[in-house]
Amino acid sequence: MVEKINPLLANTKATIEMLHDSNYTLHLIDADPYDRSAFFVKVSLPKPNGTYDVSLQPANKNTTLATQYAELKTEGVYDVIKGWIDVLESYTVPSVFDNPARHHAEYFYDAMRNDDPAADSVPYNVPSLLILDNNLHHAEQVLTTLQDESEDTKLPELQNLLQDISYLRSQMQVMSQNAVKHYLARIMGKTMSLGLRYYRAVLAKFRENMIDKIVDGLIDGAVDLLT
């Protein structure tokens, strides 16, 4: 099932996370840090007859309500998930002028992403998660200090950014490697859009120059730090 769905996830413009949940064959959530919603897809464990139950939100493009399907075969599950992804893509903002943070995030993600198919389904190991969590903790501290010193117009963006960092710290253990990188790239993109002062302050706190290596184009080194 996961192998069949992975190409859909790899080719979508939407930001989707695959959660590692033993209660489901597949559990997907909308993970766009700019317009995060409660949208999800949950595919049950297989029934004795080889079918699956599927619950999702939204049901289609005309509603934000959830719905359920019972006893779908693999092909039916694929079609439901494809339709769900189409809905998420309809919410994606395509223009850099509408959201410059998204443009910056794409730059960072291009430097960090791993083309290994396993990176779309396998989470990071514990040592890597601890390193990244420590870096994110330092970023939170810096941004909290800057929040106290910033003009009122930047406070909503800073608060939103801090929420995103908190979310990544709480969820990255169940996210795939590329999903973590995608979310981290979004966080750095938002930081850059706030201004170089904020970006440089966060950058200075990331240990072992992890983001510096990304910016310098040393992609292999950056990937090694997150592998």
PyMOL commands that set and color helices and strands:
alter all, ss='L'
color gray80, all
select helices_A, chain A and resi 2-10+74-90+100-112+117-120+126-149+152-174+177-194+196-205+207-215+219-225
alter helices_A, ss='H'
color red, helices_A
select strands_A, chain A and resi 16-18+24-30+40-44+52-57+67-72
alter strands_A, ss='S'
color yellow, strands_A
deselect
rebuild
show_as cartoon
